[in-house]
């Protein structure tokens, strides 16, 4: 049963990672669009809200990566 439990926990971590990765990518895209506006002369830098969202999603992704690393070490 332990192997099945480990598989289910790993699968849940992978799904959590994929969702967080997608959120981080979307936040990064918003920041990039802000800098692109500057390069095109069409507006200002990314907003504080966009920058904060990118920072938060990056922290979340890092935290999930740490848990995945710990899981692999514990179950390898």
LOBABA-824971 format. One record per atom (N, C-alpha, C): residue number from 1; residue in three letters; atom name; x, y, z. Coordinates in steps of 0.05 Angstrom, whole numbers. Example, Ala and Ser with C-alpha at 12.3 -4.5 7.8 and 13.67 -1.06 7.14 Angstrom:
{k: 1&r: ALA&a: N&east: 264&north: -114&up: 156} .
{k: 1&r: ALA&a: CA&east: 246&north: -90&up: 156} .
{k: 1&r: ALA&a: C&east: 264&north: -66&up: 156} .
{k: 2&r: SER&a: N&east: 257&north: -45&up: 142} .
{k: 2&r: SER&a: CA&east: 273&north: -21&up: 143} .
{k: 2&r: SER&a: C&east: 258&north: 1&up: 157} .
//
This chain:
{k: 1&r: UNK&a: N&east: 16&north: -24&up: 0} .
{k: 1&r: UNK&a: CA&east: 0&north: 0&up: 0} .
{k: 1&r: UNK&a: C&east: 17&north: 25&up: 0} .
{k: 2&r: UNK&a: N&east: 41&north: 24&up: 12} .
{k: 2&r: UNK&a: CA&east: 57&north: 48&up: 13} .
{k: 2&r: UNK&a: C&east: 63&north: 59&up: -15} .
{k: 3&r: UNK&a: N&east: 69&north: 41&up: -34} .
{k: 3&r: UNK&a: CA&east: 76&north: 50&up: -61} .
{k: 3&r: UNK&a: C&east: 52&north: 64&up: -74} .
{k: 4&r: UNK&a: N&east: 28&north: 54&up: -69} .
{k: 4&r: UNK&a: CA&east: 4&north: 66&up: -80} .
{k: 4&r: UNK&a: C&east: 0&north: 94&up: -68} .
{k: 5&r: UNK&a: N&east: 4&north: 96&up: -42} .
{k: 5&r: UNK&a: CA&east: 2&north: 122&up: -28} .
{k: 5&r: UNK&a: C&east: 23&north: 141&up: -39} .
{k: 6&r: UNK&a: N&east: 47&north: 132&up: -43} .
{k: 6&r: UNK&a: CA&east: 68&north: 149&up: -53} .
{k: 6&r: UNK&a: C&east: 61&north: 158&up: -81} .
{k: 7&r: UNK&a: N&east: 51&north: 140&up: -97} .
{k: 7&r: UNK&a: CA&east: 43&north: 148&up: -125} .
{k: 7&r: UNK&a: C&east: 22&north: 169&up: -124} .
{k: 8&r: UNK&a: N&east: 2&north: 166&up: -107} .
{k: 8&r: UNK&a: CA&east: -20&north: 185&up: -106} .
{k: 8&r: UNK&a: C&east: -10&north: 212&up: -96} .
{k: 9&r: UNK&a: N&east: 7&north: 212&up: -76} .
{k: 9&r: UNK&a: CA&east: 19&north: 237&up: -66} .
{k: 9&r: UNK&a: C&east: 35&north: 251&up: -87} .
{k: 10&r: UNK&a: N&east: 51&north: 235&up: -102} .
{k: 10&r: UNK&a: CA&east: 68&north: 247&up: -123} .
{k: 10&r: UNK&a: C&east: 50&north: 258&up: -145} .
{k: 11&r: UNK&a: N&east: 29&north: 244&up: -152} .
{k: 11&r: UNK&a: CA&east: 11&north: 254&up: -173} .
{k: 11&r: UNK&a: C&east: -2&north: 280&up: -164} .
{k: 12&r: UNK&a: N&east: -10&north: 282&up: -139} .
{k: 12&r: UNK&a: CA&east: -21&north: 307&up: -129} .
{k: 12&r: UNK&a: C&east: -1&north: 330&up: -129} .
{k: 13&r: UNK&a: N&east: 24&north: 324&up: -122} .
{k: 13&r: UNK&a: CA&east: 45&north: 344&up: -124} .
{k: 13&r: UNK&a: C&east: 49&north: 353&up: -152} .
{k: 14&r: UNK&a: N&east: 49&north: 335&up: -171} .
{k: 14&r: UNK&a: CA&east: 53&north: 342&up: -199} .
{k: 14&r: UNK&a: C&east: 30&north: 360&up: -209} .
{k: 15&r: UNK&a: N&east: 6&north: 354&up: -201} .
{k: 15&r: UNK&a: CA&east: -17&north: 370&up: -209} .
{k: 15&r: UNK&a: C&east: -15&north: 398&up: -197} .
{k: 16&r: UNK&a: N&east: -7&north: 399&up: -172} .
{k: 16&r: UNK&a: CA&east: -3&north: 425&up: -158} .
{k: 16&r: UNK&a: C&east: 19&north: 441&up: -172} .
{k: 17&r: UNK&a: N&east: 41&north: 427&up: -179} .
{k: 17&r: UNK&a: CA&east: 63&north: 440&up: -193} .
{k: 17&r: UNK&a: C&east: 54&north: 452&up: -220} .
{k: 18&r: UNK&a: N&east: 39&north: 436&up: -235} .
{k: 18&r: UNK&a: CA&east: 30&north: 445&up: -262} .
{k: 18&r: UNK&a: C&east: 12&north: 469&up: -260} .
{k: 19&r: UNK&a: N&east: -6&north: 469&up: -240} .
{k: 19&r: UNK&a: CA&east: -24&north: 493&up: -237} .
{k: 19&r: UNK&a: C&east: -7&north: 517&up: -229} .
{k: 20&r: UNK&a: N&east: 11&north: 514&up: -210} .
{k: 20&r: UNK&a: CA&east: 28&north: 536&up: -201} .
{k: 20&r: UNK&a: C&east: 46&north: 546&up: -224} .
{k: 21&r: UNK&a: N&east: 57&north: 528&up: -240} .
{k: 21&r: UNK&a: CA&east: 73&north: 535&up: -262} .
{k: 21&r: UNK&a: C&east: 58&north: 552&up: -282} .
{k: 22&r: UNK&a: N&east: 33&north: 544&up: -288} .
{k: 22&r: UNK&a: CA&east: 16&north: 558&up: -307} .
{k: 22&r: UNK&a: C&east: 10&north: 586&up: -296} .
{k: 23&r: UNK&a: N&east: 4&north: 588&up: -270} .
{k: 23&r: UNK&a: CA&east: -1&north: 614&up: -258} .
{k: 23&r: UNK&a: C&east: 24&north: 632&up: -259} .
{k: 24&r: UNK&a: N&east: 47&north: 621&up: -254} .
{k: 24&r: UNK&a: CA&east: 72&north: 636&up: -254} .
{k: 24&r: UNK&a: C&east: 78&north: 645&up: -283} .
{k: 25&r: UNK&a: N&east: 73&north: 628&up: -302} .
{k: 25&r: UNK&a: CA&east: 77&north: 635&up: -330} .
{k: 25&r: UNK&a: C&east: 59&north: 659&up: -338} .
{k: 26&r: UNK&a: N&east: 34&north: 657&up: -330} .
{k: 26&r: UNK&a: CA&east: 15&north: 679&up: -337} .
{k: 26&r: UNK&a: C&east: 23&north: 705&up: -324} .
{k: 27&r: UNK&a: N&east: 33&north: 704&up: -299} .
{k: 27&r: UNK&a: CA&east: 42&north: 728&up: -285} .
{k: 27&r: UNK&a: C&east: 67&north: 739&up: -299} .
{k: 28&r: UNK&a: N&east: 85&north: 721&up: -307} .
{k: 28&r: UNK&a: CA&east: 109&north: 730&up: -321} .
{k: 28&r: UNK&a: C&east: 102&north: 743&up: -348} .
{k: 29&r: UNK&a: N&east: 83&north: 732&up: -361} .
{k: 29&r: UNK&a: CA&east: 74&north: 743&up: -387} .
{k: 29&r: UNK&a: C&east: 64&north: 771&up: -383} .
{k: 30&r: UNK&a: N&east: 49&north: 776&up: -362} .
{k: 30&r: UNK&a: CA&east: 39&north: 803&up: -357} .
{k: 30&r: UNK&a: C&east: 61&north: 823&up: -352} .
{k: 31&r: UNK&a: N&east: 82&north: 814&up: -337} .
{k: 31&r: UNK&a: CA&east: 105&north: 832&up: -332} .
{k: 31&r: UNK&a: C&east: 120&north: 837&up: -358} .
{k: 32&r: UNK&a: N&east: 123&north: 816&up: -374} .
{k: 32&r: UNK&a: CA&east: 137&north: 819&up: -399} .
{k: 32&r: UNK&a: C&east: 122&north: 839&up: -418} .
{k: 33&r: UNK&a: N&east: 96&north: 836&up: -418} .
{k: 33&r: UNK&a: CA&east: 80&north: 855&up: -435} .
{k: 33&r: UNK&a: C&east: 84&north: 884&up: -425} .
{k: 34&r: UNK&a: N&east: 86&north: 888&up: -399} .
{k: 34&r: UNK&a: CA&east: 91&north: 914&up: -389} .
{k: 34&r: UNK&a: C&east: 118&north: 926&up: -399} .
{k: 35&r: UNK&a: N&east: 139&north: 909&up: -398} .
{k: 35&r: UNK&a: CA&east: 164&north: 919&up: -408} .
{k: 35&r: UNK&a: C&east: 164&north: 922&up: -438} .
{k: 36&r: UNK&a: N&east: 148&north: 906&up: -452} .
{k: 36&r: UNK&a: CA&east: 146&north: 909&up: -481} .
{k: 36&r: UNK&a: C&east: 133&north: 936&up: -488} .
{k: 37&r: UNK&a: N&east: 113&north: 944&up: -472} .
{k: 37&r: UNK&a: CA&east: 100&north: 970&up: -476} .
{k: 37&r: UNK&a: C&east: 121&north: 992&up: -475} .
{k: 38&r: UNK&a: N&east: 139&north: 990&up: -455} .
{k: 38&r: UNK&a: CA&east: 160&north: 1010&up: -452} .
{k: 38&r: UNK&a: C&east: 177&north: 1011&up: -477} .
{k: 39&r: UNK&a: N&east: 185&north: 987&up: -487} .
{k: 39&r: UNK&a: CA&east: 203&north: 985&up: -510} .
{k: 39&r: UNK&a: C&east: 190&north: 997&up: -535} .
{k: 40&r: UNK&a: N&east: 163&north: 994&up: -537} .
{k: 40&r: UNK&a: CA&east: 149&north: 1004&up: -560} .
{k: 40&r: UNK&a: C&east: 141&north: 1034&up: -556} .
{k: 41&r: UNK&a: N&east: 147&north: 1045&up: -533} .
{k: 41&r: UNK&a: CA&east: 139&north: 1072&up: -527} .
{k: 41&r: UNK&a: C&east: 109&north: 1075&up: -524} .
{k: 42&r: UNK&a: N&east: 96&north: 1054&up: -516} .
{k: 42&r: UNK&a: CA&east: 67&north: 1054&up: -514} .
{k: 42&r: UNK&a: C&east: 56&north: 1054&up: -486} .
{k: 43&r: UNK&a: N&east: 73&north: 1059&up: -466} .
{k: 43&r: UNK&a: CA&east: 63&north: 1059&up: -439} .
{k: 43&r: UNK&a: C&east: 86&north: 1055&up: -419} .
{k: 44&r: UNK&a: N&east: 77&north: 1052&up: -394} .
{k: 44&r: UNK&a: CA&east: 96&north: 1050&up: -372} .
{k: 44&r: UNK&a: C&east: 104&north: 1021&up: -366} .
{k: 45&r: UNK&a: N&east: 119&north: 1019&up: -345} .
{k: 45&r: UNK&a: CA&east: 129&north: 993&up: -335} .
{k: 45&r: UNK&a: C&east: 105&north: 976&up: -325} .
{k: 46&r: UNK&a: N&east: 111&north: 951&up: -320} .
{k: 46&r: UNK&a: CA&east: 90&north: 934&up: -308} .
{k: 46&r: UNK&a: C&east: 81&north: 946&up: -282} .
{k: 47&r: UNK&a: N&east: 56&north: 942&up: -276} .
{k: 47&r: UNK&a: CA&east: 45&north: 953&up: -251} .
{k: 47&r: UNK&a: C&east: 55&north: 939&up: -227} .
{k: 48&r: UNK&a: N&east: 52&north: 951&up: -204} .
{k: 48&r: UNK&a: CA&east: 60&north: 939&up: -178} .
{k: 48&r: UNK&a: C&east: 45&north: 913&up: -174} .
{k: 49&r: UNK&a: N&east: 19&north: 913&up: -182} .
{k: 49&r: UNK&a: CA&east: 2&north: 889&up: -179} .
{k: 49&r: UNK&a: C&east: 13&north: 867&up: -196} .
{k: 50&r: UNK&a: N&east: 22&north: 872&up: -221} .
{k: 50&r: UNK&a: CA&east: 33&north: 852&up: -238} .
{k: 50&r: UNK&a: C&east: 60&north: 841&up: -227} .
{k: 51&r: UNK&a: N&east: 76&north: 859&up: -217} .
{k: 51&r: UNK&a: CA&east: 102&north: 851&up: -206} .
{k: 51&r: UNK&a: C&east: 98&north: 835&up: -181} .
{k: 52&r: UNK&a: N&east: 79&north: 843&up: -164} .
{k: 52&r: UNK&a: CA&east: 73&north: 828&up: -139} .
{k: 52&r: UNK&a: C&east: 62&north: 800&up: -146} .
{k: 53&r: UNK&a: N&east: 45&north: 798&up: -166} .
{k: 53&r: UNK&a: CA&east: 34&north: 772&up: -174} .
{k: 53&r: UNK&a: C&east: 56&north: 754&up: -183} .
{k: 54&r: UNK&a: N&east: 74&north: 764&up: -199} .
{k: 54&r: UNK&a: CA&east: 96&north: 748&up: -208} .
{k: 54&r: UNK&a: C&east: 114&north: 738&up: -185} .
{k: 55&r: UNK&a: N&east: 119&north: 756&up: -166} .
{k: 55&r: UNK&a: CA&east: 135&north: 749&up: -143} .
{k: 55&r: UNK&a: C&east: 122&north: 727&up: -126} .
{k: 56&r: UNK&a: N&east: 96&north: 730&up: -122} .
{k: 56&r: UNK&a: CA&east: 81&north: 711&up: -106} .
{k: 56&r: UNK&a: C&east: 79&north: 684&up: -120} .
{k: 57&r: UNK&a: N&east: 74&north: 684&up: -145} .
{k: 57&r: UNK&a: CA&east: 72&north: 658&up: -160} .
{k: 57&r: UNK&a: C&east: 99&north: 645&up: -161} .
{k: 58&r: UNK&a: N&east: 120&north: 660&up: -163} .
{k: 58&r: UNK&a: CA&east: 147&north: 649&up: -164} .
{k: 58&r: UNK&a: C&east: 154&north: 636&up: -137} .
{k: 59&r: UNK&a: N&east: 147&north: 649&up: -115} .
{k: 59&r: UNK&a: CA&east: 151&north: 638&up: -89} .
{k: 59&r: UNK&a: C&east: 136&north: 612&up: -85} .
{k: 60&r: UNK&a: N&east: 111&north: 612&up: -94} .
{k: 60&r: UNK&a: CA&east: 94&north: 588&up: -92} .
{k: 60&r: UNK&a: C&east: 107&north: 565&up: -108} .
{k: 61&r: UNK&a: N&east: 116&north: 571&up: -132} .
{k: 61&r: UNK&a: CA&east: 128&north: 550&up: -148} .
{k: 61&r: UNK&a: C&east: 154&north: 540&up: -135} .
{k: 62&r: UNK&a: N&east: 170&north: 557&up: -124} .
{k: 62&r: UNK&a: CA&east: 194&north: 549&up: -109} .
{k: 62&r: UNK&a: C&east: 187&north: 531&up: -86} .
{k: 63&r: UNK&a: N&east: 166&north: 538&up: -71} .
{k: 63&r: UNK&a: CA&east: 158&north: 522&up: -48} .
{k: 63&r: UNK&a: C&east: 149&north: 494&up: -57} .
{k: 64&r: UNK&a: N&east: 135&north: 492&up: -78} .
{k: 64&r: UNK&a: CA&east: 126&north: 466&up: -88} .
{k: 64&r: UNK&a: C&east: 150&north: 450&up: -98} .
{k: 65&r: UNK&a: N&east: 169&north: 463&up: -111} .
{k: 65&r: UNK&a: CA&east: 193&north: 449&up: -120} .
{k: 65&r: UNK&a: C&east: 209&north: 438&up: -96} .
{k: 66&r: UNK&a: N&east: 210&north: 453&up: -74} .
{k: 66&r: UNK&a: CA&east: 224&north: 443&up: -50} .
{k: 66&r: UNK&a: C&east: 210&north: 418&up: -39} .
{k: 67&r: UNK&a: N&east: 183&north: 419&up: -39} .
{k: 67&r: UNK&a: CA&east: 168&north: 395&up: -29} .
{k: 67&r: UNK&a: C&east: 172&north: 371&up: -48} .
{k: 68&r: UNK&a: N&east: 173&north: 376&up: -74} .
{k: 68&r: UNK&a: CA&east: 178&north: 355&up: -93} .
{k: 68&r: UNK&a: C&east: 206&north: 343&up: -88} .
{k: 69&r: UNK&a: N&east: 225&north: 359&up: -85} .
{k: 69&r: UNK&a: CA&east: 253&north: 350&up: -79} .
{k: 69&r: UNK&a: C&east: 253&north: 333&up: -54} .
{k: 70&r: UNK&a: N&east: 240&north: 342&up: -33} .
{k: 70&r: UNK&a: CA&east: 239&north: 328&up: -8} .
{k: 70&r: UNK&a: C&east: 225&north: 301&up: -11} .
{k: 71&r: UNK&a: N&east: 204&north: 301&up: -27} .
{k: 71&r: UNK&a: CA&east: 189&north: 276&up: -32} .
{k: 71&r: UNK&a: C&east: 207&north: 256&up: -46} .
{k: 72&r: UNK&a: N&east: 221&north: 265&up: -66} .
{k: 72&r: UNK&a: CA&east: 238&north: 247&up: -81} .
{k: 72&r: UNK&a: C&east: 260&north: 235&up: -63} .
{k: 73&r: UNK&a: N&east: 272&north: 252&up: -47} .
{k: 73&r: UNK&a: CA&east: 293&north: 242&up: -28} .
{k: 73&r: UNK&a: C&east: 282&north: 222&up: -8} .
{k: 74&r: UNK&a: N&east: 257&north: 227&up: 1} .
{k: 74&r: UNK&a: CA&east: 245&north: 209&up: 20} .
{k: 74&r: UNK&a: C&east: 235&north: 183&up: 8} .
{k: 75&r: UNK&a: N&east: 230&north: 183&up: -17} .
{k: 75&r: UNK&a: CA&east: 217&north: 160&up: -30} .
{k: 75&r: UNK&a: C&east: 234&north: 146&up: -51} .
{k: 76&r: UNK&a: N&east: 259&north: 154&up: -53} .
{k: 76&r: UNK&a: CA&east: 277&north: 142&up: -74} .
{k: 76&r: UNK&a: C&east: 291&north: 118&up: -63} .
//
